[in-house]
Amino acid sequence: MTARAGQPAAWSYWVVLPACILLWAVIAATLQTPLLPSPGEVIVALRSEATNGQLWFHLAATLARVTVAFVLAMAIGTAIGLAMGRSTRTNALFDPLLVVLLNLPALVTIILMYVWFGLVEVAAVLAVVVNKVPNVAVTVREGARSLDPKLESMATVYRFTRWQRFREVWLPQLFPYLMAATRGGLALIWKIVLVVELLGRSSGVGFKLHLAFQVFDVATILAYSLAFIAIVQLIELALLQPLERRATRWRQPETAHA
């Protein structure tokens, strides 16, 4: 089977990743510096953190924040994007605010949330949501603008309820845009959550990276980074790519007849 456009072939993971690890090992052996531990040293640190339970505790804390922030950002951003895409007046009202939020640095938002609400969990999640909602809204707005008017007319003729219209007409057409927002959202939320944890939380991967940085424990920094990357790749392979294939499946008959 050939890989889909934009998706890496399965074999590439078994070629590129070992090559990177081999290059890392060679450079570490050549430099012989504690600032670049070997892959073996990082695995030892990873095993130690996993054995004492710290790795699972902090990964779970980060994943919980990511999940809550992602669900809220997708729900709010999708609602705003749909409203802006379907209504010129709503778009004119929200567009200036959207531009401001899109250009507001994430670090500024995080600091403001902590100053206004204190170093609490609500402030941490809210900072992530505020940073992500504009991106979701912009993506979904473009999808809402591209909805086929002929399908809208069909739904009107058959007297679809609002829920039927959303599920049978809008959702299949919006699915690729929602998937784009999902992928971009997760990529952005991971990064922001780590900064949020580094600045003001006492748990999570970002917090552990901050502690390791203070004592220049590069092995622990890389161990948590690799564990985090593994989780992200697992979500990509097990969830996002199958959903993306499903999102584009409805276009295949049309392509086949072209």
C-alpha positions as CSV (number, residue, x, y, z in Angstrom):
1,M,0.0,0.0,0.0
2,T,1.2,3.5,-0.8
3,A,1.2,6.2,1.8
4,R,-1.3,8.9,1.5
5,A,-0.2,12.4,0.5
6,G,1.1,14.3,3.5
7,Q,1.5,11.1,5.6
8,P,4.8,9.4,6.1
9,A,5.2,5.8,5.1
10,A,5.3,3.3,8.0
11,W,8.8,2.2,7.1
12,S,10.1,5.8,7.5
13,Y,9.8,5.5,11.3
14,W,12.0,2.4,11.3
15,V,14.7,4.1,9.2
16,V,14.7,7.8,10.3
17,L,14.4,7.2,14.1
18,P,17.2,4.6,14.4
19,A,19.4,6.8,12.3
20,C,18.8,9.8,14.6
21,I,19.6,7.7,17.6
22,L,22.7,6.3,16.1
23,L,23.9,9.9,15.2
24,W,23.1,11.0,18.7
25,A,25.1,8.1,20.2
26,V,28.1,8.9,18.0
27,I,28.1,12.6,18.8
28,A,27.7,11.9,22.6
29,A,30.6,9.3,22.5
30,T,32.8,11.8,20.6
31,L,32.1,14.8,22.8
32,Q,32.1,13.0,26.1
33,T,30.3,15.7,28.0
34,P,27.6,15.6,30.7
35,L,25.7,18.2,28.6
36,L,25.0,15.6,26.0
37,P,24.4,12.2,27.7
38,S,24.3,9.0,25.6
39,P,21.1,7.2,24.7
40,G,21.9,4.6,27.3
41,E,22.2,7.2,30.1
42,V,18.9,8.7,29.1
43,I,17.3,5.3,29.2
44,V,18.7,4.7,32.6
45,A,17.2,8.0,33.8
46,L,13.9,7.2,32.1
47,R,13.8,3.8,33.8
48,S,14.6,5.3,37.2
49,E,11.7,7.9,36.9
50,A,9.3,5.2,35.7
51,T,10.3,2.9,38.6
52,N,9.8,5.5,41.3
53,G,6.4,6.5,39.8
54,Q,7.4,10.1,39.1
55,L,7.2,9.7,35.3
56,W,3.7,8.3,35.3
57,F,2.4,10.9,37.8
58,H,3.8,13.9,35.9
59,L,2.8,12.6,32.5
60,A,-0.8,12.0,33.8
61,A,-0.9,15.6,35.2
62,T,0.2,17.0,31.8
63,L,-2.2,14.8,29.8
64,A,-5.1,15.8,32.1
65,R,-4.4,19.5,31.5
66,V,-4.0,18.9,27.8
67,T,-7.3,17.0,27.6
68,V,-9.4,19.6,29.5
69,A,-7.9,22.5,27.6
70,F,-8.2,20.8,24.2
71,V,-11.9,19.9,24.7
72,L,-12.8,23.4,25.9
73,A,-10.8,25.1,23.2
74,M,-12.3,23.0,20.4
75,A,-15.9,23.4,21.7
76,I,-15.6,27.2,22.1
77,G,-13.6,27.7,18.9
78,T,-15.9,25.6,16.8
79,A,-19.0,27.5,18.0
80,I,-17.4,30.8,17.3
81,G,-16.0,29.7,14.0
82,L,-19.4,28.4,12.8
83,A,-21.1,31.6,13.9
84,M,-18.6,33.8,12.1
85,G,-18.6,31.7,9.0
86,R,-22.4,31.7,8.7
87,S,-23.1,35.3,9.7
88,T,-21.4,38.4,8.1
89,R,-22.4,40.5,11.1
90,T,-21.0,38.1,13.6
91,N,-17.8,37.9,11.6
92,A,-17.4,41.7,11.6
93,L,-18.0,41.8,15.3
94,F,-15.5,39.1,16.4
95,D,-12.8,39.5,13.7
96,P,-10.9,42.4,15.4
97,L,-10.8,40.5,18.7
98,L,-9.7,37.3,16.9
99,V,-6.8,39.2,15.2
100,V,-5.7,40.6,18.6
101,L,-5.8,37.2,20.3
102,L,-4.0,35.5,17.4
103,N,-1.1,37.9,17.7
104,L,-1.0,38.0,21.5
105,P,2.1,36.0,22.7
106,A,1.2,32.9,24.7
107,L,3.7,33.9,27.4
108,V,1.8,37.2,28.0
109,T,-1.5,35.3,28.3
110,I,0.0,32.8,30.8
111,I,1.5,35.5,33.0
112,L,-1.8,37.5,33.0
113,M,-3.9,34.5,33.9
114,Y,-1.5,33.7,36.8
115,V,-1.5,37.4,38.0
116,W,-5.3,37.7,37.7
117,F,-6.4,34.3,39.1
118,G,-3.3,33.2,41.1
119,L,-1.2,30.0,40.7
120,V,-4.2,27.7,40.4
121,E,-5.3,25.0,38.0
122,V,-8.1,27.1,36.6
123,A,-5.6,29.8,35.5
124,A,-3.3,27.3,33.9
125,V,-6.1,25.7,31.8
126,L,-7.7,29.1,31.0
127,A,-4.3,30.4,29.7
128,V,-4.1,27.4,27.3
129,V,-7.7,27.8,26.1
130,V,-7.4,31.5,25.4
131,N,-4.3,30.8,23.3
132,K,-6.0,28.0,21.3
133,V,-9.6,29.2,20.7
134,P,-8.6,31.8,18.0
135,N,-6.8,29.2,15.9
136,V,-9.8,26.8,16.0
137,A,-12.2,29.6,15.2
138,V,-10.3,30.8,12.2
139,T,-10.0,27.2,10.8
140,V,-13.7,26.4,11.3
141,R,-14.8,29.8,10.0
142,E,-13.2,28.9,6.6
143,G,-14.9,25.6,6.6
144,A,-18.3,27.2,7.4
145,R,-17.8,29.6,4.5
146,S,-17.2,26.7,2.1
147,L,-20.4,24.8,2.9
148,D,-22.2,23.7,-0.3
149,P,-25.4,25.8,-0.7
150,K,-27.0,23.1,-2.8
151,L,-26.8,20.8,0.2
152,E,-28.3,23.6,2.3
153,S,-31.2,23.8,-0.1
154,M,-31.7,20.1,0.1
155,A,-31.9,20.2,3.9
156,T,-34.4,23.0,3.7
157,V,-36.6,21.1,1.2
158,Y,-36.6,17.9,3.4
159,R,-37.2,20.0,6.5
160,F,-34.2,18.9,8.4
161,T,-34.1,19.8,12.0
162,R,-31.2,22.0,13.2
163,W,-29.5,18.9,14.7
164,Q,-30.0,16.9,11.4
165,R,-28.7,19.7,9.4
166,F,-25.6,19.9,11.6
167,R,-25.0,16.1,11.6
168,E,-25.9,15.2,8.0
169,V,-24.9,18.3,6.1
170,W,-22.5,20.5,8.0
171,L,-20.4,17.9,9.9
172,P,-19.2,15.8,6.9
173,Q,-18.1,19.0,5.1
174,L,-16.5,20.5,8.2
175,F,-14.7,17.3,9.2
176,P,-11.5,18.0,7.3
177,Y,-11.4,21.5,8.8
178,L,-12.1,20.1,12.3
179,M,-9.2,17.6,11.8
180,A,-6.9,20.4,10.8
181,A,-7.9,22.3,13.9
182,T,-7.4,19.2,16.0
183,R,-3.9,18.5,14.7
184,G,-2.9,22.1,15.0
185,G,-4.6,22.4,18.3
186,L,-2.8,19.5,19.9
187,A,0.6,20.6,18.5
188,L,0.1,24.1,20.0
189,I,-1.5,23.0,23.3
190,W,1.3,20.5,24.1
191,K,3.8,23.4,24.0
192,I,1.7,25.9,25.9
193,V,0.9,23.4,28.7
194,L,4.6,22.8,29.3
195,V,5.3,26.5,29.6
196,V,2.3,26.9,31.9
197,E,3.6,24.1,34.1
198,L,7.1,25.5,34.1
199,L,6.0,28.9,35.2
200,G,3.4,28.1,37.9
201,R,2.5,24.4,38.6
202,S,3.9,21.9,41.0
203,S,3.3,18.9,38.7
204,G,3.5,17.9,35.1
205,V,6.3,17.4,32.6
206,G,7.0,21.1,32.4
207,F,7.5,21.2,36.1
208,K,10.0,18.3,36.0
209,L,11.9,19.9,33.1
210,H,12.2,23.1,35.3
211,L,13.6,21.1,38.2
212,A,16.1,19.3,36.0
213,F,17.1,22.5,34.3
214,Q,18.0,24.0,37.7
215,V,20.6,21.3,38.4
216,F,21.6,20.9,34.7
217,D,20.3,17.3,34.7
218,V,20.3,16.9,30.9
219,A,19.6,13.1,31.1
220,T,16.3,13.7,33.0
221,I,15.4,16.5,30.6
222,L,15.9,14.3,27.6
223,A,14.1,11.3,29.4
224,Y,11.0,13.3,30.0
225,S,11.2,14.9,26.5
226,L,11.4,11.4,24.9
227,A,8.5,10.1,27.0
228,F,6.4,13.1,26.0
229,I,7.3,12.7,22.3
230,A,6.4,9.0,22.5
231,I,2.9,9.9,23.9
232,V,2.4,12.5,21.2
233,Q,3.4,10.0,18.4
234,L,1.1,7.3,19.9
235,I,-1.8,9.7,19.7
236,E,-0.9,10.7,16.2
237,L,-0.6,7.1,14.9
238,A,-3.5,5.6,16.9
239,L,-6.0,8.4,16.8
240,L,-5.3,11.3,14.5
241,Q,-4.2,9.5,11.3
242,P,-7.2,7.1,11.4
243,L,-9.5,10.0,11.9
244,E,-7.9,11.9,9.1
245,R,-8.4,8.9,6.7
246,R,-12.0,8.8,7.8
247,A,-12.4,12.6,7.2
248,T,-11.3,12.2,3.6
249,R,-13.0,8.9,2.8
250,W,-16.1,10.6,1.4
251,R,-14.1,12.3,-1.3
252,Q,-12.6,9.0,-2.7
253,P,-15.6,8.0,-5.0
254,E,-15.5,11.5,-6.5
255,T,-11.7,11.2,-7.1
256,A,-12.1,7.7,-8.5
257,H,-14.6,8.9,-11.2
258,A,-12.5,11.9,-12.1
